[in-house]
Amino acid sequence: MSLDSITQSVDKAVSGFFEPIATWLGEVVFFAVPVGGTELPLIVAWLVVAGVVFTGWFGFVQLRKFRLAVDVVRGKYDEKGSAGEVNHFQALTAAVSGTVGLGNIAGVAVAVSIGGPGATFWMILCGLLGMATKFVEVTLGVKYREVHADGTVSGGPMHYLPKGLADRFGKNGKTLGKVLAVLASFFVLFFGLFGGNLFQVNQSYAQLVSVTGGESGALGSSAGALFFGILIAALVGIVLLGGIRSIASVTSKLVPAMAGIYIAACLVVIAVNVTAVPAAVSSIVEGAFNPQGVAGGVLGALIIGFKRAAFSNEAGLGSAPIAHSAVKTKHPASEGLVALLEPFIDTVVICTMTALTIVIANPASYVELRNGGDSIGGVTITSDAFATVLPWFPYILTLAVLLFAISTVLTWGYYCQKAWTHLFGRSRASELTFKVSYTLFAVAGSLLTLQTLIDMADAVLFLLAVINIIGLYLLAPVVKRELNSFLAFVKRRDAGLDTDEDTEGDTDQEPVKTTV
């Protein structure tokens, strides 16, 4: 029996068994209600409302403290002797590498094709709102992280839900928090294995095959797929063995590189079509409030834009705090401010660049789909947009996809490891078992699609947002105290009254009252 027939049999068997479960779970998690001629998924509304609430609660912190967030990333407020494993910049790039990926390339193309250019406006707005949510969850992630005897750190919803709820509500809160922590760990682990690992490897392999001669090319055979899977697995395994320090070291180089390559390509297309920029910007703004050919009109464009942004930046899902919790800091809110830059980079910058490039280039595939044609795939539209100026761009896109995929697999490997050890313990045997299993999933990614399990993983991850955001609402007062404490520290540091020597023993002190 050939390798092809084996993988096809496995795919078919898995799909046949899990498809009813995936369908039911998807219908529950992504349940949509008819609104103004279109459908609104309640989970998207849940994420957006959280962004609105936290934006108001913290007085537009994402706008007022944006410059301070950049200063923190630059290391201006670093403190010697802080617990943690990585600096602010490395923590940010590690987390960004988990969100910046195919959604920024394919998902945006789908948004502007179905929702029109105006969907871009609402995508930007959702990204700006998501910055506040990310600030809240990451501050809690650092506040309630666990620093182990060997100096490594564990954080995320599986830690701040039980500890935070116990702090605020006592024994009952602790019991509820423990149950939620187990669920959060399972949700993160399940999505990471299938959505954060297998799917990324599968899609990067598909793109590589497409530019190397297709199925008849050098990598189109089963042997080629296996070789690619083993190569990616080896790279992932080596880096994963080094823990978050190793992952952060790699992603701190990969993320700027992949973002730089992609944005540079966008700017080339925009520069060549510079005379079309004003009209494109106008169509984005006008299309947001007067969309043409969009089901549901303005509301339809809004929902499509919000949906793609929410799926892209993961604000409120509880995944990013796992990476950010490893930062070296004595003030949790400092990393919360750093984290609010994440949706800005992912959605406001990269997703907007993709949308603007497609709208300006106006490739035939985009026009066809806007005129009611059948969908031909988001990546194809994005690639066609670049090809109008750069005929050789599919090769650059392939490099970008590979970098996106590897960085995403690495970051989700770290997330999964923290979820795994929360469920099964931190023994050497337990951690080694996980790393071997996760590496084997990377090999399987080039051979199998397991689309049904990937669909389930998407539903499971967004189910995490339900319990995570409930926790964020309940613990928001804690975040406000932490922000006040950090702002007081910043004020002292700027006045030259607070040095590293003064704060060497300062770890999560009682907050100093000041104005938010």
Secondary structure, DSSP 8 states (H G I E B T S, - for coil): --HHHHHHHHHHHHHHHHHHHHHHHHHHHT-EEEETTEEEEHHHHHHHHHHHHHHHHTTSHHHHTHHHHHHHHTTTT--TT--SSB-HHHHHHHHHHHHSSHIIIIIHHHHHHHS-THHHHHHHHHHHHHHHHHHHHHHHHHHT-EE-TTS-EE-SHHHHHHHHHHHHHHHHHHHHHHHHHHHHHHHHHHHHHIIIIIHHHHHHHHHHHHTTTGGGSTTSSHHHHHHHHHHHHHHHHHHHHTHHHHHHHHHHHHHHHHHHHHHHHHHHHHHHTGGGHHHHHHHHHHHHHS-SS-TTHHHHHHHHHHHHHHHHH-TTSS-HHHHHTTB--S-HHHHHHHHTHHHIIIIIIIIHHHHHHHHHH--HHHHHHHTT-----HHHHHHHHHHTT-TTHHHHHHHHHHHHHHHHHHHHHHHHHHHHHHHH---HHHHHHHHHHHHHHHHHHHH---HHHHHHHHHHHHHHHHHHHHHHHHHHHHHHHHHHHHHHHHHHHHTT---TTTTTT-SS--------
